[in-house]
Amino acid sequence: MFDWGDGTDSGWLTPIPSGDIASAKHKWASQGNYQVKVKARDIPYLAESPYSDPLPVTMPRSRTIDQAFFNILLQKFPILAWLIQIMLLSY
């Protein structure tokens, strides 16, 4: 089970053979520093490990561009498309 450090966890994953690598994905809702921990459980013997030492993870600020707004901007100012193309090709 992965503890994502934001108050949520992965829940118990499907059984994984001993020695195999477990993985899971997660999206944090906001930027910040998180401490990710993991623990294992042996189903036949009902044994459970303590959580691992935490792995520090930093989620940076999201940098998305509203594509619809960008397209409208380029339609209203076609010279911007040309300028952007020149800037991209010059690097």
N, C-alpha and C positions, 0 to 999 in steps of 0.2 A: 504494500500500500504506500503510495506517495503522498506525503503531506506537503502541499505547495507553499505553505507559509503565509497564505492569505485567508486562512480560516476554512479552506476547502481541502478535500483529499480525493484521491482517485477511486477510493473504495477498493475492495479486494479484487485483484485481477484474476482471470481464469488461471487454473493451475499451470505452472511452468515446471518442466523437468529440472531436477537438481543439476546445477552447473550451467544452465542456460542463462542468458541475459534477459532481464525484464526491462521493458521500456513503456513509457506513457507520454502523452502530449497534454499540454495545458496552456491556456491563454489567460494572462493576468488582466484584470479589468482596468488597472491604473498603473502608472509608473511608480517605481519605488524599489526598495531593497527587500528581498525575501530570503528566507532560510528554508531550503527544500530538504526534507528528510524522507527516509524510506525504511520500511520494516518488512519482514517476511513471516510467513506462517506455514507450518508443516501440518497439513490437514490430517493425515492418518493418526498422528500423535497429539494433535491439538496443541502443539507447541508454537509459541509466538516470540519473535525476537524483539528486543527493545528498538526504538528508533535509532537510526544511524546518526553519526555526527552531522550537523547541518552543512549543506553546500550553499554558500552565498550566491544569490542570483540578483542581478540588477536589471530592471526593465526600464529602458529609456523612454522618453516621451515619444509618442506615436507621431510620425510625420507623413500623413497621408494627404493627397491632393484630391479635392473634389473634381472629378473629371468632367462632370456636366458643366460646372462653372468655368473650368478651363476651356472647354470647347466653345462655349458662348463667347468668352473673352476673345478667342482666336477668330471667331466669325465676325465679331464687331470690329476687331483691329487686326486685319490680315497681315499687316507689316510685322506684328509680333511673331508670327510663325516664321517669317523670313529671318528675323533677328535671332530667334532661338536656334534655328538651323545653322546660321553662321557661327554662333557661339559654340554649339556642340561640335561642329566640324573643325573649329580652330584649335581644339584641345587634343 
